Structure formats: structure tokens, C-alpha cells
């Protein structure tokens, strides 16, 4: 099967005063009809640039983008405008025409296509029904909530009867509840109209919620891609792991060879020293052994910790524990 | 003092002032509107960047705007004679007033159109809208409130210019103020004309603000 979107060796370089900025480096990706393809990355990773290359709002510096079997770079200005009618797009800030009513916003792409006004209005009402906003047809965007504005934007996209829908951080300005309902609507559109959807986001939750596939972009490079299930089960790249654990890099196996034994005295047992240290260094330690002993009628806690592999980090942790007035003793060959 | 003749003169003065304000403003928009649109569209962040066109238009409009109006009026006397046949009177003043207004209006239109959110333009582009459609159905309609407010400012400025032109051959309230207040030391007539000029600007301002509010759909 031919992919509906084929990205081949895409490069995008911006000229700025400080020199060249490489927004995308050699990105290749195939997206098939019916997919809901998530493209995820931290802000500034190049994902918005990538999605703008899919309808040539941004022209790539090198590489090919083929959409609906048309190589976009080979199209004339007029042909490109025609091709764009098959590629809908919704945005983080909705981008509705503020001086037009809801129904006139939905009519806009049909005006561009040259439909008769009456016919356009009838169709627009249908699409507003699909997104559940037919009673707001006469309202103006300023009177709507964020979620309602995005619904209008979706109705507007449906009005051009696209094969592909690009979503550029479409839920990033919405609260979690509204995000969920918009994502449900997108899934419904994907199912009912067979529209292929590309979702740009920085939130893994969005990908988990609706995507069938995901690509991870970091510093303009495509670091990993596959089905959502695959990536979640076994993320290979560091970036994928970081996104999946959102901020924390979970350590599945302690490789550190250094171990320390620490002893708590009564007065230091109220402060959660170990917990605070883990938070401070954003790196876990492994508790290998813990016990309390009665020494001459005074309760003493002792604990053996396995420190991370990083020498310098280990030294810092020992200093931290010493600073918390604990007795710290390094153990040789404990593990 | 305020006999029938003076009152008659002042009423005619109001008429000529309005004529010298509204006609050049209108003609100024005929030239300035396309100029402002071109400046917006061909700018480097515009929808059809064209450095050459932008630089030429930018240069021309800056030159005309940097010449003080009274001097421009005198400089343009030969052109005025060529077009109108003479260099004094209200009709003659329409020429320099229009030429002074056009680049100024161009800049005002440019600044209004540049207020339009880039995201909305991008959305229209993503739908396959042509440059033409974006100019007429996105830029001009989305910016209409700002265009109306700026048109009000432009009209008040041109009214001021027309009064200035009273010193060198124009008619109207400005000319009356100069003739009676400056040449004949009749302060009372001058004060009346000044009050009338203030009232005219207030009325124009009021109409402009009302229209801009009426056409604004951004309120909740």
C-alpha cells in the first residue's frame, strides 16, 4: 500500500541573524491512510515546522513531501492551493475569523471553493451538527469558549472535505476535560470520514489517548517511530523514555558499584533525608538494606544505599548525606 | 460684528472646509489603500514577500511624509496649476491635500492590516485561499475596526492640513481664522472659527468611533 503522506530526507534550515538554524535534519516518515499519527517532542524540537512542511506553509530546504501521490515541491502555486484543500489544519489558537459568525467561518473554505452561498450554508449547518454546535451558528467566536472555538475550527476543516487533517498542538490551550472531548471528536472524524490525522503535541497523554502511531522528534531529528503500543512497551531512545516517563528517567537497573552505609540518630529521623536527596538530584538510589537497632537504649537506624553509576553524582550525594549530619561510610564490594 | 455677511461667510467656510477634508481623504484612500495593501503583502513577513516592490513603496511614502505639509503645498503649485488650472481656492487645494494624504493613509492601512493575527492568515492559506482572497476576505475584514479608527484619525489630520492651507490661498475656516485673527486682529471671529474646527473634529471622531464599534464582532 502507498502511504498517503511520504516524507523523504526532509531538511529545513532557517536563516537567522546568529546564523543557520537547523529545524529539521533528514526526517523520513510514512503515514498511511486511516492512521492517527502522533508527532511528539519537546518545544523547539521542530515538530511544528515538520507539520507545516506537510502542506507547504513552510517550504523544506531539501527533501520530498508526497501527499495524496502528489509531490508538493513539483506543484505550481495554483496546484498547491488545490492540493491544500485536501489537507485540513487546526491550530493551538484556533485561528477563527473573529469578525465572522460561526456559520460564516464554516462557510469560508466553501467560499474559496466557489460553492453557492445557500448550498454552503446548508452544508455548514450539517458540519456544525457533527461537532455539536448547531445552536451557536449565529454567535461570534469571541462569545465561545476555547473548546467550542476548536469545534468550530473542526467543522470548518470538514467543510473542505479533506483527506488529511493536521492538528498543530490543537489541545494545548484547553483544559484536560475539554482536551478529552476534542480528542474524542477527532477520533470520531477519523472513524466516520476515514480522514487520516496527524497530531502534533508535546503531551504523551494526547498520543496515548488517540494515536495509532507515534514519531518522536528531538532537536530536528526523528529519533524513533512505530505504533504507540510498541513505543510504550519498549521505548528504545532516551528521548522516547524521557517523554514516556515525562520528566523522569526511570532507572530499571542500578549499575552503580558504590554503596554507602548511613546511620540515623534519633534527632535526624524526622527529616525524610533520602526522599529529599532523590528529589534534589532527580536520580534514584537503591535501598539495599535497612534496619533499626537498639544501642544502649537509643534507637539507631541504619541503611545501605546503592549510588548511581555517575562518580561525580555519587560524590555529591555523599556530601549531601554528610551535610544532613548522618554518619556515612563507603562500603567496598558490597554488590 | 456678527452681521449676516460674517455668518454667511462662516457657513460657507464650514462647507469649504468639509469639502477640502472629505474629498482629499476619499482620493487619498483611492491611492493609499492599494499602497497600504501592497506594503503589507510585499513585506518580508507578508503573504507575498517582494523586497524590491516593498523598498520602492516604502521609500516613496517616507519621502512624501517627511516633507512638512505647507512646504509640500508650495512645491506642488506647478502640478496643481497643471491639473486644476490655478493654484488657489478649494479645488486647487485638493491636489496637495490628496498627495499629502495618500502616503500617510498607506502607512495607516499598513499598520491596521499588520495587526491581523498571523495565525488566521495561515489558516486561510492552509485552506487553499489565494492572495486575493486573503487580502479581501481576511485582512480587510478582520482589520475593519482598526481601519475605521485610523480613517477617523486621517480625516482629522487632513482637516488640520486644510486649515493650514488657509495661509497660502485656500478658503474655509482656516483661511477665515488667518484673515480675521492674524491680519485684522479680530480675535472674536478667529475664536468662533477655532471652536467650529474643534466641533467638526469632535463630530468626525464621534462618527468614526460609533462605526468602528458597530462593526466590531469581537465583543462577548
Interface residues (C-beta under 8 A of the other chain):
Chain A: X55 X57 X81 X82 X83 X84 X85 X87 X88 X89 X91 X93 X95 X96 X97 X98 X99 X100 X101 X108 X109 X111 X112 X113 X140 X142 X143 X153 X156 X160 X166
Chain B: X117 X119 X120 X122 X123 X124 X125 X126 X127 X128 X129 X130 X133 X137 X138 X141 X142 X144 X145 X215 X216 X217 X218 X219 X220
